[in-house]
Amino acid sequence: MDYSIIKAKSRGYANHGWLEAIHSFSFAGYYNPDRMGFGMIRVLNDDKISGGMGFGMHPHENMEIITIPLEGGVRHRDNMGNDGVINSNEIQVMSAGTGVMHSEVNASPTDYLKLFQIWIMPNNNNVTPRYQQIKIELTANEFTQLVSPNADDSGAWIYQDAWLHMGEFDQNQEINYELKNPLNGLYIMIVDGMVNFDSKEVTKRDAIQLTSATKVQMTALSKTKILLIETPIN
């Protein structure tokens, strides 16, 4: 089992006043040649956005964009006609394909918005742009599938052989995940809490990158929330 542990404090950080952005991989003004992505994951931003603030209309193309609000709601508008709020019990997927314009703004005028935004490189370029928004309900002590490559599977879907799962686990709970494809890699973000992984403590916002494993096992050392991304690595 080949892996590395990425400590939370080693990520890139930018404070724009209205936006505090923490970057797991090189993005905008943060550049680290050793952190250009992991497999097909190109971006994992951990953002905190002030009330009423956000990103105005801007373009994307040929990228699978996944937004997971952790606290608060995101007001989304795009040139496909979508206009609404994505709340913390929901997930949004946008296949940018041939090109899309959209804006993302904190839906609250006063409270902070906290979210993850993940960009995954697609396996099919220049598709017709598409938008998907679904509710998610986590079941205690197991992973819930958020995203898969299959439109008829549970959760949302993207143009890539990648899976996203999230789970909440009680203290001392054993946590197991078996890869869908043994040739894939695995990126694990400890959203909250702490786990024991290979006799090492991995804490809040630390990440584990695995490049050769067919399954993974951890133990929750406290009440713990985990985001898990299985991705092709070649």
N, C-alpha and C positions, 0 to 999 in steps of 0.2 A: 504494500500500500504506500504509494508516493503521495505526500501531501505537504502543504505549508500552512502555517497559521499567520494571518495578517492581523496585526493588532489595530484596534480602532483608532488609537492616537496617531498611527502612521499614515492615515488617509490624508488626502489633500483638503485644504480648508480655505474658504473665501467668505468674507463678511462684506456684503454690499449695503448694509444698513437695513433695508427691507427684507433682505434674503441672507440667511446663513446656509451655505451649501458645503456639504462634505462629500468628497469624490472618492469612491473606491478605485476608480481608474482615471487615467489622464482625461481631462475635460476642461475646455475654456482656458483659463489662465494657469491651471495646474497641469504640469507635464512631468511625468516620470517614465522614462523609457522601459522600466521594468514592470510598469503597470499600464499597459495599453489595452488590457482586456483579459478575459479568460474564456478560451474557446470562442463561441459565438457571442458571448456577452461583451458588449462594447462600453456600456455605461451602467453604473449603479450610483445614482445620486441620492443623498440623504438630506432633504431640504426642509428648512423651517422658514415660513413666509409670513410676513406681518399682515394684519387685517387689511382687506381691501386691495392688497398689492398682488403682483404676479407678472406673468409674461404676456406681452401683447402679441398680436398676430405675427406669426413667423412660420417659415416653411420647413418641411421635412420631405425626404424621399428615400425609398428603398431602405427602410428600417422598421422593425417591429418595436413599437413603443408601448410599454406597460406601466401604468400608474396605479400605485397602491397607497391611498390615503391612510395614515396611521391615526391622525387626530384632525378633526374638522372636515371640510368639504372643498372640492375643486370645482369652480365654475368653468366649464369647457365650452368653447364655441369653435366651429370649423366651417370651411367652405363646402362641406358636404351636406350642410343643413342641420347638423347636430348642435344642440344648445341645451345644456342642463348641468346639474351638479352631481359629482361623484363623491359619495360619502364614505366614511371610514369602515362601513360594512360592505363595500363594493370594490370592484376592480375594473379598470378600463384598459382596453387593448385597441391600438390603432395601427393598422398596416398602412404605412405611408406610400408604398408603391411608387407610382409614377409622379406623385407629388401631392401634398396636402398643406393647407394653411390652417393654423389653429391658434387659439389663445388659451391660457390657463391662469386663472386668478383665484385668490382666496375668496371663497364665497361669504365669509364672515367679514364685516367691516371692522371688527375689534379683536377677535381671537386669533391666535396663531394657527396656521395650517402646517402640519407635519406630514411628509410623504416620502415614499421611495418612488423614483422613476428609473426604469430599467430599459435600456435599448439593446435589442438582440438583432444581429445581422441575419437577414432572411436567406432562405435557400431558393427563393424564386423572386427575381427582380422584376420591376416594372409591371407589377400587378395593379389592378384597379384598386384604389384606396378603399379601405373599409374601416368601420368603427363598431366596437362591441363594448357593452357595459353590463355587468352582471352583479348580482348580490352574492356575497360569500358568507357562509356560516361555518365556523370552525367547531369541530367535535373534539372534546377534551381528550388529550393523551393519544392523538393520532394525527397524521398529516392529512390535510385537505388539499386536493388538487385544484389549483387555480387556473393553470394554463397547460395546454397540451398541443400536439400537432394536429389533432383530430377534431373536426367540427362536430362530430356526433359523440364525442367523449364529454365527461363532466368538466365544468369550468369553461373558460374562454379558449380560443385557439389562435395560433400564429403560424406563419409560413417558416417554420423551422422545426427540426426534430429535437425540441427542447420541452422540458416539463418544469413547471413551478409549483411548489407545494408550500403551505404554511401550516404550522401546528403550535398549539399551546399545551404545555406539559407540566404536570405537578412535580414537586420535589421528590427525588429518588426514583422517578419514572424512567424505565429503560426506553430508549428511543432508537428505532430501527428504520432503515430505508434501504430497499433493494433497487438498484438502477434498472430502468426500463431497457436500456441498451448498454451492455457491459463495456462497449468501446467509448462511451461518453465519459465526460468528466463531471465533477460535482462541486458546486459552490454553495457553501453553507454560511449564512449570516445569523448570528445570535442577535435577534432583535431586542430582546430583554432577557435578563436572567443570566444563568451560568450553567455550563455543562462540563462533564468530565469526558474528554476525548483522548484516547490513547494515553491515559494517565496524566493528561495535561488539563489545566483549568482554562476554559475558553469563555470569555465574559461578554457583557453587553457590547454589541456592534463589532466585536471581533469576527473574523471570517476564517473559514477553513477551505482551502482549495485542494481537491483530490484529483489526481490525473490517472490513477490506475487502481480502481476498486470496483467490485461488483455489488458491494453492500457496505453500509456504514452502521456503526453502533455507538451510541453515546448514553450518558446518564445525566439527567437533570439534577443539578445541585441546589436549585431553588426553583420557584415557579418560573418557567422559561417559555419564551416565544421564539420560534425559528422560521426563517425563510430559507428554502432550499431550491436551488436551480440546477437541474440536470441539463447539460449542453454538450453537443459535439465539440471536440477539442482539436479536430484537424480540419 
